[in-house]
Amino acid sequence: MNETPDLDRAARAIAENVYAAFCRQATMPAHPLEEQTVVTRLVEAIRPQVGGAPGAIVEAANAALSAWEQRDPDVRGPRVVAVDPADGSVTLG
């Protein structure tokens, strides 16, 4: 039985979707080992916002993406414009 709370599962699903969508559209070098670090930072940013307004999730995800870009100047990509907390889907623009 998985003991991960629902908020953690929701935050991870959204974070993974943000990361995947960002990577499909971003200009960036291939750093496969960086994926878990970035997803973890996205989860940490998103989790406190789960259960609140979707706009807060969008802001948290975008802040984490901006921090990633600041750490690695070769990474540039779109931002999250919408999140559906019910299924974890994201829209970037």
C-alpha positions, 0 to 999 in steps of 0.5 A, a space after each residue: 500500500 502506498 502511504 504517500 498523501 494525496 497532496 504529495 501525489 498531486 504535487 508530483 503529478 503536476 511537477 512531472 507534467 510541468 517538467 515534461 511539457 517544459 522540456 518538449 518546448 525549451 531550448 536546453 542541453 541534455 542533462 538527464 541526471 538533472 531531471 530528478 533535481 528539477 522535478 523535486 524542486 517543482 514538487 517542493 514549490 507546488 505542494 504547499 499550493 495544492 488544494 488552493 487556487 490553481 493560480 497559486 500552483 501556476 505561480 509556484 511552478 513558474 518560480 521554480 522554472 525561473 530558478 532553474 533558468 537562473 542556475 543554468 543560462 543554457 535553459 530557456 523555455 515557456 511558462 505555465 499558464 494553466 493547471 488542472 489540479 484534478 488531473 494534474 494537466 498543465 498548459 504552457 504558453 
